[in-house]
Amino acid sequence: MSSIIFSILAIGGFLCLYRIYQGPSISDRAVGVDIMGILFVGITALSALFYDLSYLMDLSITLAMFSFIGTLALAKYLEKRSLDD
């Protein structure tokens, strides 16, 4: 069962890489990078559950926070607004 889930997430990662490479606009590429971060968080969280490694869950929570902050910063940059608005 776990190999099926990891395979689906890997296929999603390759599709995100395609969107990052092929995206016609910078916002398409930003969405691809954001979804790639979400997939990576999912892979680390599932690895923590399947292999009973609690430190991977801490890593996935930290990655999710950094991904969220990075997405907010990129959205502000694309709107050409300052980060303190």
C-alpha positions as CSV (number, residue, x, y, z in Angstrom):
1,M,0.0,0.0,0.0
2,S,2.8,2.4,0.9
3,S,4.5,1.9,-2.4
4,I,1.3,2.9,-4.3
5,I,1.0,6.1,-2.3
6,F,4.7,7.0,-2.8
7,S,4.3,6.3,-6.5
8,I,1.4,8.6,-6.9
9,L,3.2,11.3,-5.0
10,A,6.3,10.8,-7.3
11,I,4.1,11.1,-10.4
12,G,2.7,14.3,-9.0
13,G,6.2,15.5,-8.4
14,F,7.2,14.9,-12.0
15,L,4.0,16.7,-13.2
16,C,5.0,19.6,-11.1
17,L,8.5,19.6,-12.5
18,Y,6.9,19.7,-16.0
19,R,4.8,22.7,-14.9
20,I,7.8,24.5,-13.5
21,Y,9.8,23.9,-16.7
22,Q,7.0,24.5,-19.2
23,G,4.9,27.2,-17.4
24,P,4.1,30.1,-19.6
25,S,4.1,32.6,-16.8
26,I,6.0,33.1,-13.5
27,S,2.8,32.6,-11.5
28,D,2.4,29.1,-13.1
29,R,6.0,28.3,-12.1
30,A,5.3,29.6,-8.6
31,V,2.3,27.3,-8.2
32,G,4.4,24.4,-9.5
33,V,7.0,25.1,-6.9
34,D,4.4,25.5,-4.1
35,I,2.7,22.2,-5.0
36,M,6.2,20.5,-5.2
37,G,6.8,21.7,-1.6
38,I,3.4,20.3,-0.5
39,L,4.2,16.9,-2.1
40,F,7.6,16.8,-0.4
41,V,5.9,17.5,3.0
42,G,3.5,14.7,2.2
43,I,6.3,12.3,1.4
44,T,8.2,13.1,4.6
45,A,5.0,12.8,6.7
46,L,4.1,9.5,5.2
47,S,7.6,8.3,5.7
48,A,7.3,9.2,9.3
49,L,4.1,7.2,9.7
50,F,5.2,4.1,7.7
51,Y,8.7,3.9,9.2
52,D,7.8,5.1,12.7
53,L,10.4,7.9,12.7
54,S,9.1,10.8,14.7
55,Y,11.8,13.3,13.7
56,L,10.5,13.2,10.1
57,M,7.1,14.5,11.3
58,D,8.9,17.5,12.9
59,L,10.8,18.0,9.6
60,S,7.5,17.9,7.6
61,I,5.9,20.5,9.9
62,T,8.9,22.8,9.5
63,L,9.0,22.3,5.8
64,A,5.3,23.2,5.6
65,M,5.8,26.4,7.5
66,F,8.8,27.4,5.3
67,S,6.8,26.6,2.2
68,F,3.9,28.7,3.4
69,I,6.1,31.7,4.2
70,G,7.9,31.4,0.9
71,T,4.6,31.3,-1.0
72,L,3.5,34.4,0.8
73,A,6.7,36.2,0.0
74,L,6.6,35.3,-3.6
75,A,3.0,36.4,-3.9
76,K,3.9,39.8,-2.4
77,Y,6.8,40.1,-4.8
78,L,4.7,39.2,-7.8
79,E,2.2,41.9,-6.8
80,K,5.1,44.4,-6.5
81,R,4.2,45.2,-2.9
82,S,6.5,45.5,0.1
83,L,6.7,42.6,2.6
84,D,5.4,44.8,5.5
85,D,2.0,45.5,3.9
